[in-house]
Amino acid sequence: MKEKKLWGLLISLFIVSAIVSVSGCTSGEPPKTITETKTMTKTKTITTTETKEVTKTETYTKTLTKTETKTITYTPTETYTETYGEPVKIKEFYMLNDDNYWEIHLRFIDEQEQEVPASGTLKIEIQDEYGFSIYKTTISITKSDFTYLELFDEVYYKRTIWKDEVKKKGFSSRGIAYVEFISDSGTVLKAQDSIYGIPEMSDEEKEAYFEQKYLQNSKECENCIVTKGNFRIQIIRYGWYEALDWDEIKKYFRVDFKITNVGSEVDYIFEDDAYLIDIANDNKQYGASWDSKLENSEILPRSTEEGYLLFEGLPEKPSRKVKFVWMVDDWPEDIYYEFYVYIP
């Protein structure tokens, strides 16, 4: 019921409005323009999260420049012509000593005393101060082996000798170096110089060297036994023997012996009662040296002593007969032990 009343009211209002509008238009008044402006603001917030993978490709252009450095080493070669004369003299020769080597320096001159190179054969020998040779070599040299120093106007030959190449030792650390040069044309030139730093033997090595040399060159004495009084003396071997004595090597005639006391009491024998008689040299007599070796002059019964006697000054004439005599004091007369040996 209420709704019907409401609708009736709305319809009445609409009709009244229409009549008013029509009456206004017909009354001659200009029509009114009614403008209605409505402003509406609408705000919308949108949040978007976006993840992108980006692949970036870059292109480079690279220019490479290659630089090569080449080192060339030139070895100057001296060409020696016939303007150089034949060497007639060794102007200078010396040897420098180092712990590990020797260095040879050699210079030649011709007839005009101009330094010249040379071609030929060079012999080198090193001896200790006793004349014992420890090193020898022979080499060929040519003119191209020489060094030319224009500033000093020198032409020299240089060579190194390494000490580990030297297989022998000397009896001393000092000595002499010898060179002998034979040119291609046959000229022979010689020179020498003092040298130091030679490898030296120990005392034991020196003694062993001389002993071995004696054993190689000595001669055994067969059936050389004499028994008289209280002693039986046997000559074992004999020959030439060398020994180092201060600043020289001495040479002796050596006689090795064995003495046995075959008696029943102590007896004595002394090396200074032994001597050699050189029959071929007017029976010249040579006494035993103090360097002889007889450990004990007092020999007990059934005891044996061995040693050697040394005789100095005997001429080295081979193949001749000598008489060896050893005298022992006795009573009522002395006893002589005599042997004949041939010098080898």
TAFEN-V861847 format. One line per field, one symbol per residue. ss: DSSP state (a for helix, b for strand, c for the rest). burial: b if it has 16 or more other ideal C-beta (glycine too) atoms within 10 Angstrom, else e. A space follows every 10 residues. Layout:
ss = ???
burial = ???
//
This chain:
ss = caaaaaaaaa aaaaaaaaaa aaaaaacccc cccccccccc cccccccccc cccccccccc cccccccccc cccccccccc ccccccccbb bbbbbbbccc bbbbbbbbbc ccccbbcccb bbbbbbbbcc ccbbbbbbbb bcaaabbbbc cccbbbbbbb bbaaaccccb cccbbbbbbb bbbccccbbb bbbbbbcccb ccaaaaaaaa aaaaaaacbb ccccbbbbcc bbbbbbbbbb bbbbbccbbb bbbbbbbbbb bcccccbbcc aaabbbbbaa accbbbbbcc ccbccccbbc cccbbbbbbb bbcccccccb bbbbbbbbcc ccccbbbbbb bbbc
burial = eeeeeeeeee eeeeeeeeee eeeeeeeeee eeeeeeeeee eeeeeeeeee eeeeeeeeee eeeeeeeeee eeeeeeeeeb eeebeebeeb bebebeeeee bbebebbbbe eeeebbbbbb ebebbbbbbe ebebbeeeee bebeebeeee eeeebbbebe beeeebeebb bbeebebbbb bebeeeeebe beeebebbee beeeebeebe eeebeeebee beebeeeeeb bbbbbebbbb bbbbeeeebe ebbbbbbebb beeeeebebe bebbbbbbee eeeeebbbbe ebebeeeebe eeeebeebbb beebeeeeee ebebebbbee eeeebebebe bebe
//
